[in-house]
Amino acid sequence: MTSFNEFAETCKAIEKISGSIETTRRVAELLRKVEVEELPLTTHFIMSEVFPAWSGKQLGIGTSLLYMALSKASGASVKSIEALVRTTGDIGETALLILKEKRKNQATFSTFFEEEPELSISEVYERFRKASEVSGKGSQNVKIKNLQYLFNSSSPREAKYIARLALEELRVGVGEGVVRDAIAKAFDVRVEVVEHAYMVTNDLGIVAAAAKEGGLEALQKLGIEINRPIKLMLSQISPDVEAEIRDMKEAAIEWKFDGARIQVHKNGDSVMLFSRKLENVTNSLPDLVDIVRKHVKAESAILDGEAVAVDEKGKPRAFQEILKRFRRKYDVEEKAASIPIQLNLFDIMYLNGRTLIDLPLLERRKALLSCVENSVENSRSIAVDEQVITGDLELVEKIYHEALRAGHEGIMVKNPESVYSPGKRGKNWLKKKPLMETLDLVVVGAEWGFGRRANLLGSYTVACYEPDTSRFLRIGKVGTGINDEQLKELTDMVLGLMGGEEVKGVFTVRPEIVFEIAFEEIQKSPNYDSGYALRFPRFIGIRLDKSPEEADPVQRVERVYSQQLKRL
């Protein structure tokens, strides 16, 4: 087993590094040292997660529970821990300082500690796993005891990273890109091979273990598996869709539905459904499970589509209505009856044991049509969406307006020859919408309001995403466009994510909530670490269907800024 201290020392070193090349080298060194059985755990740990996102497992550890565990392990009061967090702005640094003080005051402790076996990476994972699996009466005490054990069994330096991992916020700036490159460097395989293996597994832990055990050959054997969701292919807004169509000669035109993305896995009679964030939403959507089981004529398949909530006339309801279905845990059947869903399927990634993502869109389309039987049952429906292959811009414009009249968002413009690229955003899938320019940004800070809103969080600092380092780069503050009811809802959501006071009046917020923000323009600015600022930002809504990592990347901010300059 590998000592957790190896992991902690790597994190300590990375925190002092500013360049991605050196960071990649240090991560590669760690991966080489780790036993193959612990590689999946280590790979996820270094990316600030305990479980792979697709697994559906959640730690369920909040700051208050973590403070209680640290209090029991150190003897310090919860209030003193909270006060120190406000000063340091970091639970990890707080844990290090408090446990250092405890060790200093216990003269015999160091001798005792030397007799204890080293805490291993596997043992840290097992304690987290046990904490995550308990529920119901007494579960809080079990979680606290497992955390307390880890704090008591670790050095202050190790405790720093254990505390951060408990909140899945390691703060070392290691993202998917760094880990991908580190796997390639550690086990002497090409980055493109690692990238493809990741695309079909959606798990860099699995990829790292395969690379260590069997190198190139083992990586090439990895493939898509039923019930392990893969990342969804993404689209981008084009400033000139017509020019893109002319470049393609012909494009595949489809409606852009006003619903929620869904990934369908069918294996015999078993059906599992995953949201855009790859959360398992099967139990919330029994009506979709039933209609897929009946009308997808394949032994095994993975399908991509959009679920749309409809009214009694079959017209799409507001986007928030479909989210009520996805998040429902109780009275599911009642909600299914009151908010029926149409399932519109537009792609297929896997069919009867065969991976299809490397086939052109038109070939995948044929496979999709061959296994889906369109059907309408009591307002519920399942269908392959209509697609028109054309280079006629007038026809494209006609389809666009038909989609808008039907209550949807606009159209998708797809390259007929494009492969399915999980998690990738590019020119092969474009969208045309009539909306003003918006960005999906992550909440990373908050401050209290004034006057009658003094008891509510009135302003939120938002950030774009930097994929290579998994950092969130601030781009502005937003407080307009939020009514009193929304402010109360947002305050309730954000309070549990708040950390220390970073600057006067502005508190840090753990990056978990995504806002959709409209704005007049983007300006260059030295005031935010993204290098940009939003002019007249306005809150549009919460993107509960998006994870923080799916927020708009800084590269999109740069593109929008460049497009603005061209229009001047």
N, C-alpha and C positions, 0 to 999 in steps of 0.2 A: 504494500500500500504506500501511497505517496503522502508525505507529510503536508498538512495544510499550510505549514510555515513556508513551503516552497511557493505556494500560491500567493500568500501574503507578501512575501519578499518581492515577487514579480510585480504585484500591484503597487507596492511602495516605489519600486524603480520606475514604473511607467508613469506614475503621477508627476515625476520630475522631468519627463521627456515631452518635448513639444512636437517633434517630427514623427510622421507615420512610419517612416522607414525603420527608425530605431525601435519604435513601439512594436512593429511587426517582428523584428528580430528577437525582442525579449519574449514575446508571446510564443514564437516558434521554439525558443529554448525551453520554455515551460512545457510545451506539448511533447517535446522529445523526451523529457524526464519522466513524464507521468505514465503510470501503468496503463495498458490498453483498456482495462476494465473501467478505469476512472476517466478516460479521455472524454467520453460524452458529458460527464459531470463537470469536468474542468472547463470544457469548451463553453458550456452554458453559463457557468459561474463567471467567466471572464467577460461575458457579454451582459452581465447584470441580471441573469435569470437563473432560477433554480430548476425549473422544469421547462422543456421545450414548449413554445407557445401553442403548438397544435394539440398538445396532450389534454388541454382543458383543466389541468390541475392548477390549483391556486393555493398559495401559502396561507392566506387569510390572517396575516400578522400586520396589525396596525401600529402606529407610534405609541399609543397608550399601553398596549400589551408589551411592547418592546421595552418601554421605560420601566414597567413593573418587573420584568425579568432581570433587567440590569440592576434595579434596586435590590432585588433579592440576592443577586450574585455579589454585589459590592458592599451592601450595607448602607449605601447612600439613599436619601429619601427621593421619592419621585419628584417632589417639588424642586429639589436641588439639581436633579438631572435635567428637568425642563428648563431651569434657569441657565444651566451651562449650555444646553442646546441653543438657546436664544443668543448666547454669546458666540459660540463656535459656528453656528449655522449648520452643524453636521453631527448626526447621531454617532457616526463612526469615530470622529475625533473625540467626541464626548466619552464614548466607551473606553477609548485608549487612555484618556486622562484620569478617569475615575478608577479604572482597574490598576493603573500605575500607582496611584495614591494608595490603594488598598494593599498592593504588594509591598510598598515601602513601609507600611505600618505593621506588616506581619513579618516579623524577623525570621521565623522558621519556615515561611511559605516557600522560599526559593528552593530549600532543601527538599521539602515535600514534593514540589513540582517536578524536580529533576528525577524523582523516582517514578513519576507517572509516565505511561507510554505517550508518545507524541500523538496529537490529534491528527487524524488522517482526513483527506478530502472526502473519502467514502463515509466516514463517521459524521462529518458535518452534514453531508447530504441526507444520511439516514435520519438524523435528528430533525432536519427540516421536513422530510417526508412524513415522519410520525406526527409532527405538529400539524401538517396539512390535512391529514386523514381523519382527525377527530372532529366530531360535531356533537351538538346537543349539550345537555347538562354536564357540566364539569369539563367541557372541552377547553375552556380558557385556561384552567389550571394546568392541563396537560401541555398545552402550548408553552406556557410560562416555564414549566419544569424542564422541557427540552431545551429551551433557550438558555435557561439558567445553567444547565449542565454544560452547554457549549462555552458560556462565558467563564465558568469555573475551571474548565479544562484547557483553556487557551491562554496564550500570552496576551498582554495588552495589545500588541501589534496585530495579532490574529483576530482579537475581539473587534478591532476597528472594522475589519472587512466582513466579519460575521454579522455585525450589526447592520452594515450597509446591505449585505446580501438579504437579510431578513426583510428589508423593504424593497429589494430588487433594484437598488440604486447604488451601484458600485463607484461611480464617479471617476473612472479612470479613462473614459473616452475610447473604449474599444468596441467597435461595431462589426457588422458582418464582413465588410470589406477587409478590415485588418485581419480578422480570424481566417477568412478565406485565403489570403496571401500567406499567412503564417503556416497554415496547413501545407500549402504548396512548398514553402521553404523548408519546413521541418522534415518532410518526408520525400522531398525531391521529386515532386510531380508538377506538371504544368498547371498554371492557374486556371486555364480554360477547362481542364478536366475536373478540377475541384468545383468550379462554378456550375458545370453541368450536373455533377453529382448532387450539389446542393439544390439545384432547380427541381430535380425529380424526387428528392427526399424531404426537402424543407427542414432539414435538421443537420447543422454543421457538426454536432456531436457524433452522429452516425458516420458522417463523411470523414471526420478526423480518425475515428477508430478503424475504418476501412483502409484509409491511406497508410496508417501505421502497420496494420496487419498484412496487407497485400499489395500496397502501392497502386500503380496504374491499373493493373488487372482487376483488383478488388473494386476500385472506384467505378470502372466501366460496367461492372455487374450490378451496381446499385440502380434501382428503378422505383417507379411509382408503386405505392401499395394502397389497396383499398382501406379506408377508415383512417388513413394518415393524410390529412388535407395538405395540398400543395398551395403555395402562394398564387394568388390570382394575377393574371396578366392585367396591366393597367393601361389607361388611355391618357392622353393629354389634350388640352385645348390648343387648337391651332389658330393663329391670327389670320390665316388665309387658307381655309379649307379648299377653296376652288383651285388655288395654285397647286396644292398637294394632289388633288384629283388629276389635274392635267399631267403632273409628273408620273403618276401611277398608270396613266392611259385609261384604265378602268378601275373602279373601286367597288367594294361591297358596301352597300348602304343599308343600315338597319335603324329602327327607332331606338332612341335612348330613353329607356323606361324610367319613370319617376318612382323608383322602388328601392329595395335593398338587395345587394348582391348576395347570392347564395351558391354554395358548392354542394352538389348532391353526390353521395356515394351509395351505390346499390350493389349488394352482394347476395345473390339469391333473393330471399324474402326480407333480408335485413337492409334497412335504409338508414343512413345517417346524414344529417344536414349540418353544414357549417356556415357561419356568417362571414362577412368580409374580413373580420378580425380573426377568422379561423377558430371561433368559439363554437363548441358543440351546442346547437340550438334544436336538436331533434325533438326533445320532450316538449318544447313550446309550440311545435308545428305538426301535431298529429295528422291534420288534414292533408298536409303536403306529403307526409310519409305514406299515407294511404293511396294518394293519387299517383305518386311515383311508383309504388309497388305494383299498381294495376296497369300502368300505361307506359312504363319504360321496359321495352321488350328485349332485355339483355340479361345474361346471367350475372355479369359484373360490369359496372360502368362508373366513371366519374364525369359529371356534367357541370357546366357553368351556366348560370342564368341570373335572372332578376325576379324577385318576388314583389308583387304589387298589390297593395291593399285596395279593394274596390268597393264602391257603394252598390245599392240595389239595382242601379242601371248599368253597372259594369264600368263606371268611370273611375279613374284613379283617385284615391283619397290622398290627403296630405302625407308627406313623408313620415311625419311623427307617428301616424297611425300604424304603419307597418312595423315601426320599432316597438310599439306596444305589444305586438305579437311575438317578436323575437325575444323580448325580455320577460315574458310572462312565465311565472312559476306556479301560480295557483289559479283555479277556475279556468283552466286552459280550454276546455271544451266549450264553455260559455263564450269566451273571447273569440274562439274560432268561428262560432256561429254568428257573432255580431260584426266581425271584421273578416270577411272571406278574402281569399288570396288567389290571384292569378300567377301561375309560374310560367315565365317566358324563358325558354332555354335557347342559348345562342352558340354554345361551343361544347366540345367533348375532348377530354384529355386521355381517356383510358376506356377500352372496350374489350371485354371478354379476354383479359389477360395480356392485352397488347397496349403498349404506351403509344399515344398518338401525337404528342406535343411537337415532334419534329416534322410532322406532315404539314403541307400548306393548308391554309384556311379552307380552301374549296374541297380538299380531300376530307378534312375533318367534318365539314358540313354534310358531306354525303353519309359519313358514318353516323352522324347525329340523326339525320332524317331516317336512317334505316332502323333505328331502335326506339324512336319515340312516337307514340300514337297520340295525336292531338285529341283532347277530350274536354267537354264542359259538363260539370256535375253540380247542380244547385249553386250557381255563382262561382264555384271553384273551377279552375281550369288549368290545363297543362298544354303547352304548345311550343313548337319550334318557331321562333320569331321569323317574320317575313324578311327576306333579303333580296335586294336588287343589285345586280352587277351592271354598272353603267359608267360611262364617261360623259354622259349628257348632263351638263350643269343645270339646265332648266328642269330636268326630271329630278335631280337631287334637291333643288329648291322646292319643288312640289312635294316631295316626300317629307322634307323638313317641316313645311307648314301643315301637312296632314298630321304629323306627330304632335305639333303644338296644339292643333284644334282638338286632338283626342285627349289632351290634358297631360302630355308627357313633356320631357325636357328638351327634346331636339332630336338629333341624329348622331349615329356613329358612322365613321368613315374608316373602312378597314382595307388594308392591302390584301388582295385575294391570295397572294403567294406567301404571306407571312406565316411563320411558325408560331406556336403558343409559347411565350416566354414568361414563365412564372415570376411574379414580383417585379417585372421590368415595365418601365414606362418609356414609350418612344413614338416614332412617327408611323408605326404600323397600325396603331389604333388611335384615331383622332375623334374628338367630339365637337359638335357645333351646338351651342346653346345661346339663347338670346339674353342671358343674364349679364349684368355688369360684372366686371372683373372681381373675383373673390379669391381668397387664399384660405386653406385649412391650416390653422396654426395651433400650437400647443400652449396651454396655460402654464407659465413657470413662475409667476409672481402675482401678488394681490395686495391691495391696500383698502383700509376701511373708508366708508363714505363719510359724508358730512350732513349736518342738519338732521332732517327726518330719516336719512339713510345712514345715520351714524352707527347703527347696530348691524349694518349689512356691509359686505364687501362690495365696494362701488366701482373699483377699477382693477383691470387685470392686465398683467404683462404677458405678451404672447411671443412665441418664438417659432422659427422655421427649423427644419431638421437637416443635419449634416450626416448623410448615410455612412461615410467612411469612418467616422469617429464616434457615431451614435451620440453626438452632442446636439443640444438645442440652443440655437443662436437667436438672441432677442432681436425683435424687429419693431417693437412699439407697445403702446398701451391702448386699451379700449375700454370705454365706459358708456359710450352712447349706443342707442338702439336697444337698451335693456330696460324693460319695464319692471315695476316693483315686484310683481309675482315671479318674474324670471330671476331677479336679484336674490330673492329669498331662496329659490331653488338652487341657484349657483352657490350661494353662501353655504347652504347645507352640504353641497357636494364637495366644496373646496376646503372647508374647515379641517376635515380629517387628513388633508394632504399638506397642510401648512407646516413649515419649519421655522427656522429662526428669522430674525429681522436682518435683511441683507444690507439695506441702506435705510435711512430714516423714513419710517412709515411704510416701507415696502417689504413684505414677507415672502420668503421663498415658497414655492408650491411644487410638490412632487409632480413631474410631468406625466399626467395620466389622462387629462381632459383635452379634447380637441374642439376648438371653436371654428366656425365658418365666419370669416371676416371680409366685408366689402370695404373698398377704399377708393379714393379719387385717383391717387397716383403713388408710385414708389419713388423715394428720393434717396440719394447717397447721404449717409450720416455716420459721423464718428462716435455718436452717443450709444450705439448698440453694437454688440459684437458680431452681428451679421454684416455690418457695414452699410445697412439700409434702414430706412424708416418709412412707415406708412403715413400718408397724408390723409386726414379725415377718415380714420378707420371707423367702421360701424359693425356692431354685433348682428349677425344674421341668425345664428342658431348653434346648437351643440351637435357635433357629429359623433353620436354615440355608436355609430357603426364603424368608426375608424379608431385604430390604435395610434398612439403617439408617433410610432415609426412610419405610419402612413400619412402623416402630415406633409404638407408641401415642402419639398427639399429646397435648400438655399439656391440650387441650380435653377429652379423654376422662378424664384424671385429675381435672379440675374437675367433670365430670359425676358420676363415681363418688363423689367427696367430697360433692357436693350430695345425692345419693341416700342416702348414709349419714345425713346430717342429718335427712332426711325420715323415716327409720326410727326415729329416737330418740324 
